[in-house]
Amino acid sequence: MPADGAKGFAVVLTREDGSWTAGLLPDRLVHDLDGLLHALRQQPPGEVGPLALVDVADEFFVAVRVRGDGVRLLLSDVTAAVAWPLADQALAYLGVAVPDEEDLDDILPAGDLSIFGDLGLDEMELGAVLADTDAYADEILSVVVGRLGFAAVYDQAIESALH
């Protein structure tokens, strides 16, 4: 199940002069929230602050934005915290308790559902996308990046990881 060998990827996105750029972050950041935050703070701020989208084994994702001293974080599935270090770290950062065993059927997001609001994906629409419990994390992220308008650079960054 989880572990350091789990597949995943972390993509960092920035926007400058209306154009998005994307790149892969080191694999170790797929399991390290503190390292991920540090890496984002090292990125140029751009127009909207750096944004990271982290997919862990297509089981769940974490979205993080850093602007100035502020951090906005979204975890797609709270139940992932039972088995995956990054999800557990995200819940701890958010101050949300790890679900009890009897609550593991409730696949719910945690954190900032308005994380993409200023980019054109409001809380209600994101909530609807996240409500598709049959979709894998990579499928949900594809919908999100498509609606945000940077699917091409995101896909290109992921393709480079596969080759």
RAWO-V43700 format. One line per field, one symbol per residue. ss: DSSP state (H for helix, E for strand, C for the rest). psi: psi as a letter, one per 30 degrees, with the letter a starting at -180 (. if undefined). A space follows every 10 residues. Layout:
ss->???
psi->???
This chain:
ss->CCCCCCCEEE EEEEEECCEE EEEECCHHHH HCHHHHHHHH HCCCCCCCCE EEEEEECCCE EEEEEEECCE EEEEECCHHH HHCCHHHHHH HHHHCCCCCC HHHCCCCCCE ECCCCCHHHC CCHHHHHHHH CCCCCCHHHH HHHHHHHHCC HHHHHHHHHH HHC
psi->calffklllk kkklkkhfkk lklklkefff gjeeeeeeee fflkfafglk kkjjkjggel lkkkkkjbfk kkkkkfjfff fefkeeeeee eeefgkkkkl efgffjjklk bjfgegeffg jleeeeeeef fiffkleeee eeeeeeffgh eeeeeeeeef ef.
